[in-house]
Amino acid sequence: MHKFDTPDYLKDGNHRQRKAYAALTNYVFPYLEKYKPILAGTIPLEIDIEESDLDVLCYITNAEEFVKDLQVNFSSLKRFEVRQTEIDSIPTVIANFFCEGFEVEIFGQNLPVHRQNGYRHMIVEDAILLLEGETFRNEIISLKKQGYKTEPAFAQLLGLEGNPYEALPEYGKTLKIT
């Protein structure tokens, strides 16, 4: 079990992490419990910027049921929308809304969360941040403030070529992270 598997680490984190913990545990996770939700993205890694959202990954086995649950539990929230798409050839449900000052994106696939790209990328990024240190972390944040997405920022600083969303997990394998 990884520290990211429950939101508990957030309650003792920085100011935004504590706010995220309250929003998630009070308003989001209780309604998603059966989908084994895990927060991924920049806030857990402390590389978030002001615009960073809460990326919640869920393991779903029935897209229609998941959409219905999202509508019942979150449709009254500001700017709620839900859509179905395909990402990496995997049917995916994505919902967005605002809650407690955060934009929330809920991402559901019929794939255990630990096997979803968002989780796998976060684990690799966490290990890289631990290896590279605070200067590297600050450089990532600086690139994000310039408009870079997270994976391209890591690829840029690490000198990875090609598609950053594919290169980062491959880099993780060379470090024996994934």
C-alpha positions as CSV (number, residue, x, y, z in Angstrom):
1,M,0.0,0.0,0.0
2,H,1.3,3.4,-1.0
3,K,0.8,6.6,1.1
4,F,-1.3,8.0,-1.8
5,D,-3.9,5.2,-1.5
6,T,-5.9,7.0,1.2
7,P,-6.2,10.8,1.6
8,D,-4.9,10.7,5.2
9,Y,-1.5,12.1,4.3
10,L,-3.3,15.3,3.2
11,K,-4.6,16.2,6.6
12,D,-1.1,16.9,7.9
13,G,0.2,18.5,4.6
14,N,0.5,22.0,3.4
15,H,-2.4,24.5,3.5
16,R,-3.8,23.4,0.1
17,Q,-3.5,19.7,1.0
18,R,-5.4,20.3,4.2
19,K,-8.1,22.1,2.3
20,A,-8.2,19.3,-0.3
21,Y,-8.5,16.7,2.4
22,A,-11.6,18.5,3.8
23,A,-13.2,18.9,0.4
24,L,-12.6,15.3,-0.5
25,T,-13.5,13.6,2.7
26,N,-16.6,15.7,3.3
27,Y,-18.0,16.2,-0.1
28,V,-16.5,13.8,-2.7
29,F,-15.1,10.5,-1.4
30,P,-18.1,9.4,0.7
31,Y,-20.1,9.3,-2.6
32,L,-17.4,7.4,-4.5
33,E,-16.4,4.9,-1.9
34,K,-17.5,1.8,-4.0
35,Y,-15.2,3.0,-6.8
36,K,-12.1,3.0,-4.6
37,P,-11.2,6.7,-5.3
38,I,-7.6,8.0,-5.1
39,L,-6.4,11.5,-5.5
40,A,-3.8,11.8,-8.1
41,G,-2.0,14.8,-9.7
42,T,0.0,17.7,-8.5
43,I,-1.6,18.5,-5.1
44,P,-0.4,15.2,-3.6
45,L,3.1,15.8,-4.9
46,E,3.2,19.5,-3.7
47,I,3.9,20.7,-7.3
48,D,0.5,22.3,-7.7
49,I,-0.1,25.9,-8.8
50,E,-3.2,28.0,-8.0
51,E,-5.2,26.6,-11.0
52,S,-4.4,23.0,-10.1
53,D,-7.5,20.8,-9.8
54,L,-8.3,17.7,-7.7
55,D,-7.9,14.7,-9.9
56,V,-9.8,11.8,-8.5
57,L,-9.3,8.4,-10.1
58,C,-12.0,5.7,-9.8
59,Y,-12.3,2.0,-10.7
60,I,-15.6,1.5,-12.5
61,T,-17.1,-1.7,-13.9
62,N,-20.4,-0.2,-15.2
63,A,-20.1,3.2,-16.9
64,E,-23.9,3.9,-17.0
65,E,-24.2,3.2,-13.2
66,F,-21.1,5.5,-12.6
67,V,-22.6,8.3,-14.7
68,K,-25.9,8.0,-12.8
69,D,-24.1,8.1,-9.4
70,L,-22.1,11.2,-10.5
71,Q,-25.3,12.9,-11.6
72,V,-27.2,12.1,-8.5
73,N,-24.4,13.2,-6.1
74,F,-22.7,16.1,-7.9
75,S,-25.0,17.6,-10.6
76,S,-26.1,20.4,-8.2
77,L,-22.5,21.6,-7.9
78,K,-21.1,24.6,-9.9
79,R,-20.2,23.8,-13.6
80,F,-21.0,20.1,-13.3
81,E,-20.6,18.2,-16.5
82,V,-20.0,14.5,-17.3
83,R,-18.9,13.0,-20.5
84,Q,-17.8,9.6,-21.9
85,T,-14.8,9.2,-24.1
86,E,-12.0,6.8,-24.9
87,I,-8.4,7.4,-23.6
88,D,-5.7,5.0,-24.7
89,S,-8.4,2.8,-26.1
90,I,-10.1,2.5,-22.7
91,P,-13.7,3.7,-22.3
92,T,-13.5,6.5,-19.8
93,V,-16.0,8.6,-17.8
94,I,-14.9,12.1,-16.8
95,A,-16.9,14.5,-14.6
96,N,-16.0,18.0,-13.7
97,F,-17.4,20.4,-11.1
98,F,-16.3,22.9,-8.4
99,C,-16.4,22.1,-4.7
100,E,-15.0,24.1,-1.8
101,G,-12.9,26.3,-4.0
102,F,-11.4,23.5,-6.0
103,E,-12.1,22.3,-9.5
104,V,-12.6,18.6,-9.2
105,E,-12.1,16.1,-12.1
106,I,-13.4,12.6,-11.5
107,F,-11.9,10.1,-13.9
108,G,-13.3,6.6,-14.1
109,Q,-12.1,3.6,-16.1
110,N,-12.7,-0.2,-15.9
111,L,-9.2,-0.6,-14.7
112,P,-8.0,-0.8,-11.1
113,V,-6.7,2.7,-10.1
114,H,-3.2,1.4,-9.5
115,R,-3.0,0.5,-13.2
116,Q,-4.4,3.7,-14.5
117,N,-1.9,6.1,-16.1
118,G,-2.7,9.0,-13.8
119,Y,-1.7,6.9,-10.8
120,R,1.3,5.3,-12.4
121,H,2.6,8.8,-13.5
122,M,2.1,10.2,-10.0
123,I,4.2,7.3,-8.5
124,V,7.0,7.8,-10.9
125,E,6.9,11.6,-10.5
126,D,7.0,11.2,-6.7
127,A,10.1,9.0,-6.9
128,I,11.8,11.4,-9.2
129,L,11.0,14.4,-6.9
130,L,12.5,12.5,-4.0
131,L,15.7,11.7,-6.0
132,E,16.1,15.1,-7.6
133,G,15.3,17.3,-4.6
134,E,13.8,20.7,-3.9
135,T,15.5,22.6,-6.7
136,F,14.0,20.2,-9.2
137,R,10.6,20.5,-7.6
138,N,10.8,24.3,-7.8
139,E,11.8,24.1,-11.5
140,I,8.7,21.9,-12.2
141,I,6.5,24.4,-10.5
142,S,8.1,27.2,-12.5
143,L,7.4,25.3,-15.8
144,K,3.8,24.7,-14.7
145,K,3.4,28.4,-14.0
146,Q,4.6,29.0,-17.6
147,G,1.8,26.8,-18.9
148,Y,3.4,23.3,-19.0
149,K,1.4,20.3,-18.1
150,T,3.0,18.1,-15.5
151,E,4.4,15.2,-17.6
152,P,5.8,17.6,-20.3
153,A,7.5,19.6,-17.5
154,F,9.2,16.4,-16.1
155,A,10.2,15.3,-19.6
156,Q,11.7,18.8,-20.3
157,L,13.8,18.8,-17.2
158,L,14.9,15.2,-17.5
159,G,15.7,15.5,-21.2
160,L,13.2,12.8,-22.2
161,E,12.3,12.7,-25.9
162,G,9.1,11.7,-27.6
163,N,5.7,11.6,-26.1
164,P,6.1,12.7,-22.4
165,Y,3.1,10.6,-21.3
166,E,4.9,7.5,-22.6
167,A,8.5,8.5,-21.9
168,L,7.9,9.2,-18.1
169,P,6.7,5.6,-17.3
170,E,9.6,4.3,-19.4
171,Y,12.0,6.5,-17.4
172,G,10.4,5.1,-14.2
173,K,11.2,1.6,-15.4
174,T,14.9,2.5,-15.8
175,L,14.8,3.7,-12.2
176,K,13.0,0.5,-11.2
177,I,10.0,2.5,-10.0
178,T,7.3,0.9,-12.2
